[in-house]
Amino acid sequence: MYDAIVVGAGVVGCVVAGELARRGGKKVLVIDKRDHIAGNCYDEYDEYGIMVHVYGPHIFHTEIERVADDYRSSCICTAVRTDRWTDQVRV
Ligand SMILES: Cc1cc2nc3c(=O)[nH]c(=O)nc-3n(C[C@H](O)[C@H](O)[C@H](O)COP(=O)(O)OP(=O)(O)OC[C@H]3O[C@@H](n4cnc5c(N)ncnc54)[C@H](O)[C@@H]3O)c2cc1C
């Protein structure tokens, strides 16, 4: 038996499930129609060891280490930065 069922293992579902489990002590079932967690933030490595952003390029950025740690531990998205940086985009 579960205390809660979370539909969708994207960032939101993973964080909600993590909070319910870690802080609330609840037993949580997370289901997703895809065969992986992290939703559109899902990353994987190809045969050359290069990180591929499967659903489009993304970097999760925060200056708060705790938020970054939660993000890293809650889902597979590894593209997390806590340093200040600037990007140049050519259009
Ligand atoms: C190309 C692109 C670039 C982005 N770049 C950035 C970035 O640089 N920085 C940033 O912070 N954000 C970025 N984002 C936004 C970020 O990806 C989203 O904010 C984040 O993924 C939203 O998380 P979510 O959990 O709400 O939804 P999703 O990631 O969409 O996850 C929802 C999950 O629910 C599952 N699901 C849906 N319906 C059902 C169902 N009926 N039954 C079972 N499972 C279901 C889906 O399979 C999916 O896994 C980008 C998004 C895109 C598309």
Ligand as a Chemical Component Dictionary entry (heavy atoms), coordinates in Angstrom:
data_LIG
# 
_chem_comp.id                   LIG 
_chem_comp.type                 NON-POLYMER 
_chem_comp.pdbx_formal_charge   0 
_chem_comp.three_letter_code    LIG 
# 
loop_
_chem_comp_atom.comp_id 
_chem_comp_atom.atom_id 
_chem_comp_atom.alt_atom_id 
_chem_comp_atom.type_symbol 
_chem_comp_atom.charge 
_chem_comp_atom.model_Cartn_x 
_chem_comp_atom.model_Cartn_y 
_chem_comp_atom.model_Cartn_z 
_chem_comp_atom.pdbx_ordinal 
LIG C1  C1  C 0 14.035 22.219 -25.193 1  
LIG C2  C2  C 0 13.805 22.590 -23.739 2  
LIG C3  C3  C 0 14.806 23.296 -23.064 3  
LIG C4  C4  C 0 14.637 23.645 -21.717 4  
LIG N1  N1  N 0 15.647 24.284 -21.076 5  
LIG C5  C5  C 0 15.534 24.522 -19.752 6  
LIG C6  C6  C 0 16.637 25.076 -19.033 7  
LIG O1  O1  O 0 17.689 25.375 -19.584 8  
LIG N2  N2  N 0 16.487 25.291 -17.691 9  
LIG C7  C7  C 0 15.312 24.992 -17.039 10 
LIG O2  O2  O 0 15.240 25.178 -15.814 11 
LIG N3  N3  N 0 14.263 24.469 -17.716 12 
LIG C8  C8  C 0 14.336 24.217 -19.034 13 
LIG N4  N4  N 0 13.293 23.669 -19.718 14 
LIG C9  C9  C 0 12.052 23.446 -19.008 15 
LIG C10 C10 C 0 12.077 22.160 -18.219 16 
LIG O3  O3  O 0 12.396 21.089 -19.094 17 
LIG C11 C11 C 0 10.691 21.998 -17.640 18 
LIG O4  O4  O 0 10.392 23.113 -16.824 19 
LIG C12 C12 C 0 10.593 20.749 -16.798 20 
LIG O5  O5  O 0 10.946 19.610 -17.543 21 
LIG C13 C13 C 0 9.158  20.617 -16.329 22 
LIG O6  O6  O 0 9.104  19.490 -15.481 23 
LIG P1  P1  P 0 7.749  18.767 -15.251 24 
LIG O7  O7  O 0 8.009  17.688 -14.247 25 
LIG O8  O8  O 0 6.687  19.753 -14.944 26 
LIG O9  O9  O 0 7.309  18.161 -16.675 27 
LIG P2  P2  P 0 8.016  17.109 -17.654 28 
LIG O10 O10 O 0 9.500  17.216 -17.661 29 
LIG O11 O11 O 0 7.287  17.281 -18.952 30 
LIG O12 O12 O 0 7.654  15.691 -17.021 31 
LIG C14 C14 C 0 6.325  15.191 -17.038 32 
LIG C15 C15 C 0 6.398  13.682 -16.999 33 
LIG O13 O13 O 0 5.077  13.179 -16.859 34 
LIG C16 C16 C 0 4.910  12.072 -17.704 35 
LIG N5  N5  N 0 3.485  11.964 -18.025 36 
LIG C17 C17 C 0 2.686  12.885 -18.603 37 
LIG N6  N6  N 0 1.437  12.443 -18.694 38 
LIG C18 C18 C 0 1.448  11.188 -18.159 39 
LIG C19 C19 C 0 0.441  10.209 -17.971 40 
LIG N7  N7  N 0 -0.850 10.427 -18.357 41 
LIG N8  N8  N 0 0.779  9.043  -17.395 42 
LIG C20 C20 C 0 2.083  8.808  -17.002 43 
LIG N9  N9  N 0 3.062  9.706  -17.143 44 
LIG C21 C21 C 0 2.757  10.891 -17.721 45 
LIG C22 C22 C 0 5.776  12.380 -18.934 46 
LIG O14 O14 O 0 6.158  11.193 -19.594 47 
LIG C23 C23 C 0 6.975  13.079 -18.279 48 
LIG O15 O15 O 0 8.023  12.181 -17.973 49 
LIG C24 C24 C 0 13.426 23.309 -21.052 50 
LIG C25 C25 C 0 12.424 22.607 -21.749 51 
LIG C26 C26 C 0 12.618 22.228 -23.067 52 
LIG C27 C27 C 0 11.532 21.436 -23.785 53 
# 
loop_
_chem_comp_bond.comp_id 
_chem_comp_bond.atom_id_1 
_chem_comp_bond.atom_id_2 
_chem_comp_bond.value_order 
_chem_comp_bond.pdbx_ordinal 
LIG C1  C2  SING 1  
LIG C2  C3  SING 2  
LIG C2  C26 DOUB 3  
LIG C3  C4  DOUB 4  
LIG C4  N1  SING 5  
LIG C4  C24 SING 6  
LIG N1  C5  DOUB 7  
LIG C5  C6  SING 8  
LIG C5  C8  SING 9  
LIG C6  O1  DOUB 10 
LIG C6  N2  SING 11 
LIG N2  C7  SING 12 
LIG C7  O2  DOUB 13 
LIG C7  N3  SING 14 
LIG N3  C8  DOUB 15 
LIG C8  N4  SING 16 
LIG N4  C9  SING 17 
LIG N4  C24 SING 18 
LIG C9  C10 SING 19 
LIG C10 O3  SING 20 
LIG C10 C11 SING 21 
LIG C11 O4  SING 22 
LIG C11 C12 SING 23 
LIG C12 O5  SING 24 
LIG C12 C13 SING 25 
LIG C13 O6  SING 26 
LIG O6  P1  SING 27 
LIG P1  O7  DOUB 28 
LIG P1  O8  SING 29 
LIG P1  O9  SING 30 
LIG O9  P2  SING 31 
LIG P2  O10 DOUB 32 
LIG P2  O11 SING 33 
LIG P2  O12 SING 34 
LIG O12 C14 SING 35 
LIG C14 C15 SING 36 
LIG C15 O13 SING 37 
LIG C15 C23 SING 38 
LIG O13 C16 SING 39 
LIG C16 N5  SING 40 
LIG C16 C22 SING 41 
LIG N5  C17 SING 42 
LIG N5  C21 SING 43 
LIG C17 N6  DOUB 44 
LIG N6  C18 SING 45 
LIG C18 C19 SING 46 
LIG C18 C21 DOUB 47 
LIG C19 N7  SING 48 
LIG C19 N8  DOUB 49 
LIG N8  C20 SING 50 
LIG C20 N9  DOUB 51 
LIG N9  C21 SING 52 
LIG C22 O14 SING 53 
LIG C22 C23 SING 54 
LIG C23 O15 SING 55 
LIG C24 C25 DOUB 56 
LIG C25 C26 SING 57 
LIG C26 C27 SING 58 
# 
